[in-house]
């Protein structure tokens, strides 16, 4: 039985409907699943946090590797089908919760302790197939958990993937490009046509792979200010960088203007033309002048 038929069978068996509020579109491509597992190099030594298992299509592939799989599902109606399907796997745990409300570090340690398994000096890998409307909050939550997460493999809308993985300093880049790049390195992506899902969404997707850096890049004296300047700079893309940041009550435009002149940066430059190193220089000089 192929994945498409298997999905239909499970949906009928449990009288399930695809819920728009959870953005449910289940992947039905064996080739894509195998490619994700292969490229991510999932092994029995890994601890996987799976966000949004759905009916368990990718979950089954993860479990077959022997990895410890901890899946978080927000849809209550999918919990029993997942328990029924994977009851024979002692390397499977299902958590019924909204991932945005889960204390990832605490939950991982609790589950491992209950199973008499330990994290040690290992970090977890995250595999996520999530509603596209909460992509950004989930990515930021994972960035906040960089002390326990080593790699992220996440299915996102194609256009969002291209923004996240855009080259810094190009017109395709956005604030999320800089924020994600600060903590992680982009590894690879897999294109997923919309016809590979049930039901088919209106947009194509990509699985993107991100690996956390040993230390953030570029080096900056104040991360909070670095992100505040970048966020403010991209609020009004058609405006110049200087005019965009004027909307922030946390940034002194006069000092920024002076810093840019000192660094030899064109006052008419737009946010996306400024590299991450240039933003770091602006922040460091700004801090010096603000004293």
C-alpha positions in Angstrom: 0.0 0.0 0.0 1.4 3.4 -1.0 1.4 6.4 1.3 -1.5 8.1 -0.5 -3.7 5.0 0.0 -2.5 4.5 3.6 -3.4 8.2 4.4 -6.9 7.7 3.0 -7.3 4.5 5.0 -6.3 6.0 8.3 -8.5 9.1 7.7 -11.5 6.8 7.1 -10.7 4.4 10.0 -10.7 7.2 12.6 -13.3 9.4 10.8 -10.8 12.2 10.5 -11.1 15.5 8.6 -8.3 17.8 7.5 -8.5 20.8 9.7 -7.7 24.2 8.2 -7.1 25.8 11.6 -4.1 23.4 12.0 -3.0 23.8 8.4 -3.2 20.1 7.9 -1.7 18.9 4.6 -0.2 15.4 4.9 2.8 14.5 2.8 2.2 11.5 0.5 5.6 11.2 -1.3 7.8 8.2 -0.4 10.6 9.8 -2.3 10.6 13.0 -0.4 10.4 11.2 3.0 13.4 8.9 2.1 15.4 11.9 0.9 14.8 13.8 4.1 15.9 10.9 6.3 18.9 10.3 4.1 20.1 13.9 3.9 19.5 14.5 7.6 21.6 11.4 8.4 19.2 10.3 11.1 20.6 7.3 13.1 19.8 5.3 16.2 22.1 7.6 18.2 19.8 10.6 17.6 17.1 12.1 19.7 14.5 13.6 17.5 11.9 16.2 18.4 9.1 15.9 15.7 6.7 18.9 15.5 3.4 18.1 13.8 3.5 14.4 13.1 0.0 14.4 11.6 -1.0 10.7 11.1 2.7 9.6 11.4 3.9 9.3 7.8 7.3 10.8 8.5 7.2 9.5 12.1 7.3 5.9 10.8 10.5 6.6 8.8 12.1 8.3 11.8 11.3 5.3 14.1 12.7 2.8 11.6 16.1 4.4 12.0 16.1 3.5 15.7 16.3 7.1 16.8 14.5 8.2 20.0 11.5 10.1 18.6 9.5 12.5 20.7 6.5 13.9 18.7 4.4 16.9 19.7 0.9 17.1 18.1 -1.6 19.8 18.8 -4.7 18.1 17.3 -6.3 15.9 20.0 -8.0 13.7 17.4 -4.7 12.5 16.1 -3.2 11.4 19.4 -5.0 8.0 19.5 -4.3 7.1 15.9 -0.6 7.8 16.6 -0.6 5.8 19.7 -2.3 2.9 17.9 0.0 3.0 15.0 3.3 3.1 17.0 2.4 1.2 20.2 5.1 -1.4 19.4 7.9 1.1 19.3 9.6 1.7 22.6 11.6 4.6 21.0 8.4 6.6 20.5 6.7 9.2 22.7 3.7 11.4 21.8 3.0 14.7 23.6 -0.4 16.2 23.2 0.4 20.0 23.2 0.9 23.2 21.3 4.7 23.3 20.7 4.7 27.1 21.3 3.6 26.4 24.9 6.0 23.5 25.6 9.2 24.0 27.6 11.3 21.9 25.2 14.4 21.4 27.4 12.3 20.4 30.5 10.1 18.0 28.5 12.9 16.3 26.7 14.8 15.7 30.0 11.6 14.5 31.7 10.8 12.0 29.0 14.3 10.6 28.7 14.5 10.2 32.5 11.2 8.3 32.6 12.6 5.9 30.0 15.9 5.6 31.8 17.7 7.3 28.9 19.9 10.3 29.2 20.8 13.3 27.0 24.4 13.5 28.3 26.4 15.9 26.1 24.2 15.3 23.1 21.8 17.8 21.4 18.6 17.0 19.7 17.6 17.3 16.0 14.2 18.9 15.2 12.0 17.7 12.4 9.0 19.8 11.7 6.0 19.9 9.3 3.9 22.8 10.7 1.1 25.2 9.7 2.8 27.8 7.6 1.1 30.7 9.5 3.1 29.9 12.6 6.4 29.2 10.9 8.2 32.3 12.2 7.2 31.8 15.9 8.3 28.2 15.8 11.6 29.0 14.2 12.3 31.7 16.8 11.3 29.3 19.6 13.8 26.8 18.2 16.5 29.5 18.0 15.9 30.3 21.7 16.5 26.6 22.5 19.9 26.5 20.8 21.4 25.1 24.0 19.7 21.8 23.3 19.1 21.8 19.6 21.8 21.0 17.1 20.0 20.9 13.7 16.6 21.8 12.3 14.8 20.2 9.4 11.6 22.1 8.7 9.0 22.1 6.0 8.0 25.6 5.1 6.3 27.5 2.2 8.7 27.8 -0.7 8.8 31.6 -0.7 9.4 31.7 3.1 12.2 29.1 2.6 13.9 31.3 0.0 13.7 34.3 2.3 15.2 32.4 5.3 18.0 31.0 3.1 18.6 34.1 1.0 22.1 35.4 0.6 22.8 38.2 3.1 22.8 41.6 1.5 20.6 40.8 -1.5 17.1 42.0 -2.3 15.7 38.5 -1.5 16.8 38.8 2.1 14.6 40.0 5.0 14.9 40.4 8.7 14.4 36.7 9.3 17.3 36.0 7.0 19.7 37.9 9.2 18.2 36.5 12.5 18.3 32.9 11.4 21.8 33.3 9.8 23.1 34.8 13.1 22.6 31.5 14.9 22.6 28.9 12.1 24.2 27.8 8.9 22.0 26.8 5.9 22.8 23.3 4.8 20.4 22.2 2.0 16.8 22.2 0.8 14.4 19.8 -0.9 11.7 21.2 -3.2 8.2 19.7 -2.5 5.5 20.3 -5.1 2.1 21.0 -3.8 0.7 17.9 -5.5 2.8 15.8 -3.0 0.3 16.6 -0.2 -3.2 15.5 0.7 -5.1 17.8 0.3 -3.0 19.9 -2.0 -2.2 23.3 -0.6 -2.2 26.4 -2.8 1.6 26.8 -2.6 4.7 24.7 -3.1 7.0 23.9 -0.2 10.6 23.3 0.7 12.3 21.3 3.5 15.2 23.4 4.7 18.1 22.2 6.9 19.8 24.5 9.4 22.7 23.7 11.7 23.5 25.8 14.7 26.8 27.5 14.7 29.3 26.9 17.5 29.0 30.6 18.2 26.8 33.3 16.7 28.1 35.2 13.6 28.9 38.0 13.3 30.3 38.8 16.7 28.4 41.8 18.1 28.5 43.5 21.5 24.8 43.7 22.0 22.5 41.0 20.5 19.3 42.7 21.5 20.2 46.0 19.8 21.5 44.1 16.7 18.1 42.4 16.3 16.2 45.6 17.1 18.0 47.6 14.4 17.5 44.8 11.9 13.8 44.5 12.7 13.3 48.2 12.5 15.3 48.5 9.2 13.0 46.0 7.4 9.7 47.4 8.6 9.5 49.7 5.6 11.5 48.1 2.8 10.9 50.8 0.3 12.4 53.4 2.6 16.0 54.0 3.2 17.6 52.2 6.2 17.9 55.5 8.0 14.2 56.5 7.5 13.0 53.0 8.5 14.7 52.9 11.8 13.3 56.3 12.7 10.0 54.6 13.7 11.8 52.8 16.6 11.8 54.7 19.9 14.7 52.6 21.0 17.2 53.9 18.4 18.6 57.4 18.1 18.6 58.3 14.4 21.1 61.1 14.8 23.7 58.7 16.4 23.0 56.1 13.7 23.5 58.8 11.0 26.8 59.8 12.6 27.9 56.1 12.8 27.1 55.5 9.1 29.1 58.5 8.0 32.0 57.4 10.2 31.8 53.9 8.7 31.5 55.2 5.1 28.0 53.8 4.6 25.8 55.6 2.1 23.0 57.3 4.0 20.6 56.4 1.2 21.2 52.7 1.5 18.3 50.3 2.0 18.1 47.6 4.7 18.7 44.6 2.4 21.9 46.1 1.0 23.6 46.1 4.4 25.5 42.9 5.2 25.4 41.3 8.6 29.0 42.4 9.3 28.0 46.0 8.5 25.0 45.7 10.9 27.4 44.5 13.6 29.8 47.4 13.0 26.8 49.9 13.2 25.7 48.4 16.5 29.2 48.4 18.1 29.9 52.0 17.0 26.4 53.1 18.1 27.1 51.7 21.6 30.4 53.6 21.7 28.8 56.9 20.8 25.7 56.5 23.0 27.8 56.3 26.2 
